[in-house]
Amino acid sequence: MHKRLAFIDTLRGVAVLSVVLQHSLEQIVESGHTGPYYWWFHDAIGYYFNFGRFGVVLFFFVSGFVIPYSFPNSATPIRDFTISRFFRLYPAYWFSILVALIAESLIGEKSFTLPQVVVNLTMFQTFVNVPNVMVIYWSLAIELIFYIGCIGLFAMGLLKRPSTAFYIVVATSLICILGPLVISQRIVWRLMEVALNLTAMFIGKVMRDASIGGRLKWWHVTICVALYCVFAMTISLRLYGGVDYRENFFFGYSIGAAYVCAAVIFVTFAAFGERLAWPFLAFVGVISYSIYLMAPFVIVLIYRTFGAGQAPGEWALFVGGIFVMAILVSWLTHVVLEKPFISFGHRFRSRSRPAVALQSSLREQGAE
């Protein structure tokens, strides 16, 4: 069992609180009580920077840093990896679907058909064009693609090679930077956006190989991040525009800035390691999956109970209340639901192989 890296949990904490902040501020804007502050709010979270996309992409970087090294040293590593991921993701995910369906029935909003709910239970609904029970589930589909890709690379013996992730990032970035110059179909740009998110994950692995163990050089990281940033701005401007602001929360500059900023923050934290670990944010990071799933319900509950407010002080109280309640509720679901199922999943894993000597840097900085 690897010990946790506190700076990685700190990044998770930053990521999930950024997502919660975006959704909370969107609720304030949509409340209709911002008055002269409307465009100030709207531009801050829609035109210039999207905190939600920043947080999700930061999660992607962290996944790339951790997941490729999560295959256990056991007799059946792929099977054990799959079991571990299943019990890590699905129980809390299914619980959030149940809560969402109950909440929708109580407030009388849109409902989903039984077949749609069943497909959502698989977490593969995006791949068969079935709507998500909650919008936030879109990022989980990207995670699944990455897990499947890691399994395939592991089975072929390529995942452990540090050059694999580097070449994937370089090749994908170059193709998707040049592709929009000759391809104008929006559906292709959407697929390239998926590739961009996966590229962030593989950069996470490149960063791991450079910062822990020294299997890659920092020039590998520099090349990957530079290409990724150009890739991100190219696709963001294509998909979300760079001239007309359509008064929503997705704009070319804000989305592109979110991708680039996530890369800068991730590389900085990975470079300095545990020196940038913050205990409170690390705690939030430990329960970040529960926060990601449960915060939308907290936002709706607080808004319907107290409203979002009509002045800066009230808005600050609204956001602060959401943060506090989301953390408390998510800590409870983490303790009652997540941890027991993760422990239960360990029962189905095969025995570990005899321990082998690890490099000192890996012994000191393993991650789970």
C-alpha positions in Angstrom: 0.0 0.0 0.0 1.4 3.3 -1.0 1.2 6.3 1.4 -0.8 9.3 0.3 0.9 12.3 -1.1 -0.4 15.4 0.8 0.2 17.8 -2.1 -1.8 15.6 -4.4 -4.7 15.7 -1.9 -4.2 19.5 -1.7 -4.6 19.7 -5.5 -7.8 17.7 -5.2 -9.0 20.1 -2.6 -8.3 23.1 -4.8 -10.0 21.3 -7.7 -13.2 20.4 -6.0 -13.7 23.8 -4.2 -13.2 25.5 -7.6 -16.0 23.4 -9.0 -18.2 24.2 -6.1 -17.4 27.9 -6.3 -18.3 28.1 -10.0 -21.7 26.4 -9.5 -22.4 28.6 -6.5 -21.7 31.8 -8.3 -23.7 30.6 -11.3 -26.6 30.1 -9.0 -26.2 33.7 -7.8 -26.2 35.0 -11.3 -29.2 32.9 -12.3 -31.2 34.0 -9.2 -32.0 37.3 -10.9 -31.1 39.5 -8.0 -27.6 40.7 -9.0 -28.8 44.0 -10.4 -25.8 46.2 -11.4 -23.5 43.4 -10.5 -24.9 41.1 -13.1 -22.2 41.6 -15.7 -19.4 41.8 -13.1 -20.4 38.3 -12.0 -21.1 37.0 -15.4 -17.8 38.2 -16.9 -15.8 36.9 -13.9 -17.0 33.3 -14.2 -18.0 33.1 -17.8 -15.9 35.5 -20.0 -12.5 35.6 -18.3 -12.3 32.4 -16.3 -14.3 29.3 -15.7 -13.5 27.9 -12.2 -15.5 24.8 -12.9 -13.6 23.7 -15.9 -10.3 24.6 -14.1 -11.2 22.3 -11.2 -12.2 19.4 -13.4 -9.1 19.6 -15.5 -7.0 19.8 -12.4 -8.6 16.5 -11.4 -7.6 15.1 -14.8 -4.0 16.0 -14.2 -4.1 14.4 -10.7 -5.6 11.2 -12.2 -2.7 11.0 -14.7 -0.2 11.4 -11.8 -1.9 8.6 -9.8 -3.9 6.1 -11.8 -1.1 4.6 -14.0 0.7 3.6 -10.8 -2.4 2.1 -9.2 -2.0 -1.3 -10.7 -1.1 -3.6 -7.7 1.9 -5.9 -7.7 -0.4 -8.9 -7.5 -1.0 -12.1 -9.4 -3.9 -10.5 -11.3 -3.1 -6.7 -11.5 -5.7 -5.8 -14.2 -8.5 -7.6 -12.3 -7.5 -6.1 -9.0 -7.1 -2.6 -10.5 -10.6 -2.9 -12.0 -12.1 -4.1 -8.7 -10.4 -1.2 -6.9 -11.7 1.4 -9.3 -15.2 -0.1 -9.2 -15.6 0.1 -5.5 -13.9 3.5 -5.4 -16.3 5.1 -7.9 -19.6 3.3 -8.2 -21.2 3.0 -4.7 -21.0 6.8 -4.1 -22.0 7.5 -7.7 -25.1 5.3 -7.4 -26.0 7.0 -4.1 -25.8 10.4 -5.8 -28.2 9.1 -8.6 -30.6 8.0 -5.9 -30.5 11.3 -4.2 -30.9 13.2 -7.5 -34.0 11.1 -8.4 -35.5 11.7 -5.0 -34.8 15.4 -5.1 -36.3 15.8 -8.6 -39.5 14.0 -7.5 -39.8 16.3 -4.5 -39.3 19.6 -6.4 -41.3 18.4 -9.4 -38.6 19.1 -12.0 -37.6 17.0 -15.0 -37.7 13.3 -14.6 -35.8 10.6 -16.4 -37.2 7.4 -17.8 -36.4 4.1 -16.3 -34.2 3.0 -19.3 -32.2 6.3 -19.0 -31.7 5.7 -15.2 -30.5 2.2 -15.8 -28.0 3.3 -18.4 -26.8 6.0 -16.1 -26.1 3.4 -13.5 -23.4 2.0 -15.8 -21.6 5.4 -16.0 -21.3 4.8 -19.7 -24.4 6.9 -20.7 -22.3 9.6 -22.5 -21.1 6.9 -24.9 -24.6 6.0 -26.0 -26.0 9.5 -26.1 -28.2 9.1 -23.0 -28.5 12.3 -20.9 -26.7 12.4 -17.6 -28.9 12.4 -14.5 -26.6 15.2 -13.3 -24.5 17.4 -15.6 -21.4 16.8 -13.5 -21.3 13.2 -14.5 -19.7 14.1 -17.9 -16.2 14.2 -16.3 -16.6 10.6 -15.0 -16.9 9.4 -18.6 -13.5 10.9 -19.4 -12.1 9.2 -16.3 -13.5 5.8 -17.5 -11.9 6.3 -21.0 -8.6 6.9 -19.3 -8.9 3.9 -17.0 -9.7 1.7 -20.0 -6.7 3.2 -21.9 -4.4 2.5 -19.0 -5.6 -1.1 -18.8 -4.9 -1.5 -22.5 -1.4 0.0 -22.3 -0.7 -2.1 -19.2 -1.7 -5.3 -20.9 0.6 -4.4 -23.8 3.5 -3.6 -21.5 3.5 0.0 -22.5 2.2 1.8 -19.5 5.4 1.4 -17.5 7.5 2.9 -20.3 7.9 6.6 -19.5 8.2 7.5 -23.2 4.7 6.2 -23.9 2.8 9.0 -22.3 5.3 11.6 -23.7 4.7 10.4 -27.3 0.9 10.2 -26.8 0.8 13.8 -25.6 3.1 15.1 -28.4 1.3 13.2 -31.2 -2.3 14.0 -30.0 -1.5 17.7 -29.5 0.1 18.2 -32.9 -2.8 16.4 -34.6 -5.4 18.4 -32.8 -3.6 21.7 -33.2 -3.3 21.3 -37.0 -6.6 19.4 -37.4 -9.0 22.4 -36.9 -7.2 24.2 -39.7 -8.7 21.8 -42.2 -11.6 20.2 -40.4 -14.6 22.4 -39.6 -17.1 19.8 -38.3 -18.1 20.7 -34.7 -18.5 17.0 -33.7 -14.8 16.5 -34.6 -13.9 19.5 -32.4 -15.9 17.9 -29.6 -13.9 14.7 -30.0 -10.7 16.7 -29.9 -11.9 18.3 -26.6 -12.2 14.8 -25.2 -8.6 14.1 -26.5 -7.5 17.4 -24.8 -8.8 16.1 -21.4 -7.1 12.8 -21.9 -3.9 14.6 -22.8 -4.0 16.4 -19.5 -4.1 13.0 -17.8 -1.1 11.7 -19.8 0.8 14.9 -18.9 0.1 13.9 -15.3 2.0 10.7 -15.9 4.8 12.6 -17.7 5.1 14.9 -14.7 5.2 11.9 -12.3 8.0 10.3 -14.3 10.0 13.5 -14.3 9.5 14.5 -10.7 9.6 11.1 -9.0 12.3 8.6 -10.1 13.7 10.9 -12.8 12.7 8.6 -15.7 12.0 11.6 -17.8 13.6 15.0 -18.0 12.1 18.4 -17.4 12.4 19.2 -21.1 9.9 16.4 -21.7 7.5 18.2 -19.3 8.2 21.6 -21.0 7.4 20.3 -24.5 4.2 18.5 -23.3 2.9 21.5 -21.4 3.7 23.9 -24.2 1.9 21.8 -26.8 -1.0 21.2 -24.5 -1.5 24.9 -23.9 -1.6 25.6 -27.6 -3.9 22.7 -28.1 -6.2 24.0 -25.3 -6.5 27.5 -26.7 -7.1 26.2 -30.2 -10.0 23.9 -29.3 -11.5 26.3 -26.7 -11.7 29.1 -29.2 -13.1 26.8 -31.9 -15.8 25.3 -29.7 -16.7 28.3 -27.5 -15.9 31.2 -29.7 -13.5 34.1 -29.5 -15.6 37.1 -30.7 -19.3 36.8 -29.7 -20.1 36.4 -26.0 -23.4 34.4 -26.0 -24.1 35.3 -22.3 -23.5 31.8 -20.9 -20.7 30.5 -18.7 -18.7 29.0 -21.5 -16.5 31.3 -23.6 -13.3 30.6 -25.6 -11.1 32.8 -23.4 -12.6 31.5 -20.1 -12.3 27.8 -21.0 -8.9 28.2 -22.5 -7.6 30.1 -19.5 -9.0 27.4 -17.2 -7.1 24.7 -19.1 -3.8 26.7 -19.1 -4.1 27.7 -15.5 -4.8 24.1 -14.4 -1.6 23.1 -16.1 0.5 25.8 -14.4 -0.9 25.0 -11.0 -0.4 21.3 -11.4 3.2 21.6 -12.6 4.0 24.0 -9.8 2.6 21.7 -7.1 4.2 18.6 -8.6 7.6 20.4 -8.9 7.6 21.5 -5.3 5.9 18.4 -3.9 5.1 18.2 -0.2 6.3 21.7 0.4 3.0 23.0 -1.1 0.8 20.6 0.9 -1.9 22.4 3.0 -3.5 20.3 5.7 -7.0 21.6 5.4 -7.1 21.5 1.6 -5.5 18.0 1.8 -8.4 16.9 4.1 -10.9 18.4 1.6 -9.0 16.5 -1.2 -9.5 13.2 0.6 -13.2 13.6 0.5 -13.3 15.4 -2.8 -15.2 12.7 -4.7 -18.0 12.9 -2.3 -18.0 16.7 -2.4 -18.1 16.6 -6.2 -21.1 14.4 -6.1 -23.0 15.9 -3.2 -22.3 19.7 -3.5 -25.0 20.2 -6.3 -27.7 19.0 -3.8 -26.3 21.3 -1.1 -26.5 24.3 -3.5 -30.1 23.6 -4.4 -31.1 23.0 -0.8 -29.5 26.2 0.5 -30.8 28.3 -2.4 -34.4 27.0 -2.0 -34.3 27.5 1.7 -32.6 30.8 2.1 -32.1 32.2 -1.4 -28.8 33.4 -2.8 -29.1 36.9 -1.4 -29.2 40.4 -3.0 -26.0 42.1 -1.9 -22.3 41.2 -1.8 -22.3 40.3 1.9 -25.3 38.0 1.5 -23.7 36.4 -1.6 -20.5 35.7 0.4 -22.6 34.1 3.1 -24.4 32.0 0.6 -21.1 30.7 -0.9 -19.5 30.2 2.5 -22.6 28.3 3.7 -22.4 26.0 0.7 -18.7 25.3 1.3 -19.3 24.4 5.0 -22.4 22.3 4.5 -20.9 20.5 1.4 -17.8 19.6 3.4 -19.8 18.3 6.3 -22.2 16.3 4.2 -19.5 14.9 2.1 -17.3 13.9 5.1 -20.3 11.9 6.3 -20.9 10.2 3.0 -17.2 9.5 2.7 -17.1 7.9 6.2 -20.4 6.0 5.9 -20.3 5.0 2.2 -17.0 5.5 0.4 -14.5 4.1 2.9 -16.5 1.0 3.8 -17.0 0.0 0.2 -13.3 0.7 -0.6 -12.3 -1.6 2.2 -14.9 -4.2 1.1 -13.4 -4.2 -2.4 -10.0 -5.1 -1.0 -11.4 -8.5 0.0 -11.7 -9.5 -3.6 -8.2 -8.6 -4.6 -5.6 -11.4 -5.1 -2.5 -11.8 -3.0 0.4 -9.4 -3.5 3.6 -10.7 -5.0 6.7 -10.8 -2.9 8.0 -7.3 -2.3 10.7 -6.0 -4.6 13.2 -3.3 -3.8 12.0 0.2 -4.8 14.0 3.2 -5.7 14.4 5.4 -2.6 12.4 8.3 -4.1 9.5 6.0 -4.8 9.6 4.5 -1.3 9.3 8.0 0.1 6.7 9.4 -2.3 4.4 6.7 -3.3 0.8 7.7 -4.0 -2.6 6.0 -3.8 
